[in-house]
């Protein structure tokens, strides 16, 4: 599985730890930055991850900032992206089961490394249930398409 990962300065240290964790687990990881903890703006990196997922150049994406809120807002602006801000295993599992999320947003100031690893593994290994949830994901796409035409 190909995973794009990006963060701002607040998420840099967590991103670096998670990148190594994912590589050791056998995932292909594309790091789009930031590449230090020098102050940067999160929209640039969240957009890069989201575009890679939208264009199917990555199977999934992970975006990290201080709270995870900003990066999730940005990622969800990119067509075809369903970014979920998860702070525990339960929300990670259900973001996949029910929403078929393809980008995971994490807050480095909210979730510590051990919990982040559990969230990521749950998120990466949980399948979309389909069924009645497929209908809802299609409704999301329909709304997205409607406003792309404006």
C-alpha positions in Angstrom: 0.0 0.0 0.0 1.3 3.5 -1.0 0.9 6.1 1.7 1.4 9.8 1.3 2.3 11.6 4.5 2.7 15.3 5.3 2.8 17.7 8.2 3.5 21.2 9.3 6.1 22.1 11.8 3.9 21.1 14.8 3.5 17.7 13.3 7.0 17.2 12.1 8.4 15.1 14.9 5.3 12.8 15.0 5.4 12.5 11.2 9.0 11.4 11.3 8.3 8.7 13.9 5.2 7.5 12.0 7.0 7.4 8.7 9.7 5.1 10.1 7.0 3.0 11.8 5.1 2.6 8.5 8.3 1.7 6.5 9.2 -1.0 9.0 5.6 -2.4 8.6 6.2 -2.7 4.9 4.3 0.3 3.6 5.6 2.5 0.7 5.7 6.0 2.2 5.9 9.2 0.2 6.9 12.1 2.5 5.8 15.5 1.0 7.2 17.6 4.0 7.6 19.5 6.1 11.3 18.5 6.4 12.1 20.3 9.7 10.3 21.9 12.6 10.8 25.4 11.2 7.5 27.2 11.0 5.5 26.5 7.9 1.9 26.8 6.8 -0.1 23.5 7.0 -2.3 24.0 3.9 0.7 23.4 1.5 1.5 20.0 2.9 -2.1 18.8 3.5 -3.0 19.7 -0.1 0.0 17.8 -1.5 -1.1 14.6 0.3 -4.7 15.0 -0.6 -3.9 15.6 -4.3 -1.7 12.4 -4.4 -4.7 10.5 -3.0 -7.2 12.1 -5.3 -5.0 11.4 -8.3 -4.6 7.7 -7.1 -0.8 8.2 -6.9 -1.2 7.2 -3.2 -3.7 4.7 -1.8 -4.1 6.6 1.4 -2.9 9.7 3.0 -1.9 10.9 6.5 -1.8 14.6 7.4 -0.6 16.0 10.7 -0.7 19.4 12.4 -1.0 20.6 16.0 -4.7 19.6 16.4 -5.4 17.9 13.1 -8.2 20.3 12.4 -6.5 22.6 9.9 -5.1 19.7 7.8 -8.4 17.9 7.7 -10.2 21.0 6.5 -7.7 21.5 3.7 -7.6 17.8 2.6 -11.4 17.8 2.4 -11.3 20.6 -0.2 -9.7 18.3 -2.7 -12.2 16.4 -4.8 -12.4 12.7 -4.0 -10.8 13.0 -0.6 -12.7 11.9 2.6 -10.4 13.0 5.4 -11.2 12.0 8.9 -9.8 13.6 12.0 -9.3 10.7 14.5 -8.1 10.8 18.1 -8.7 7.2 19.0 -9.0 3.7 17.6 -12.8 3.8 17.6 -13.1 6.8 15.3 -10.4 5.5 13.1 -12.2 2.1 12.7 -15.6 3.7 11.9 -14.1 6.4 9.6 -13.1 3.4 7.4 -16.1 1.1 8.0 -18.8 3.7 7.5 -17.2 6.6 5.6 -14.4 4.9 3.5 -12.0 7.7 4.6 -8.9 7.8 2.5 -7.0 10.5 4.4 -6.3 10.3 8.1 -5.8 13.6 10.0 -3.9 13.5 13.3 -3.1 16.2 15.9 0.4 16.0 17.2 -0.5 18.0 20.3 -3.5 15.8 21.0 -2.4 12.3 20.3 0.9 10.8 21.5 3.0 8.4 19.5 1.8 5.1 20.9 -1.8 6.0 20.4 -1.1 7.4 16.9 0.5 4.1 15.9 -2.6 2.2 17.1 -4.9 4.6 15.3 -2.9 4.2 12.0 -2.8 0.5 12.1 -6.5 0.3 12.8 -7.2 2.8 10.0 -5.0 1.0 7.5 -6.4 -2.5 8.2 -10.1 -1.7 8.5 -12.2 -2.3 5.4 -15.1 -0.3 4.1 -18.4 -2.1 4.9 -20.3 -0.9 1.9 -24.0 -1.6 2.0 -26.1 1.3 3.4 -22.8 3.2 3.9 -22.0 3.0 0.1 -25.2 4.9 -0.5 -24.1 7.6 1.9 -20.6 7.9 0.4 -22.2 8.2 -3.0 -24.3 11.1 -1.6 -21.1 12.8 -0.5 -19.7 12.5 -4.0 -22.9 13.9 -5.5 -22.7 16.9 -3.2 -19.1 17.4 -4.1 -19.8 17.2 -7.8 -22.7 19.7 -7.5 -20.5 22.3 -6.0 -17.5 21.7 -8.3 -19.8 22.8 -11.1 -20.3 26.2 -9.6 
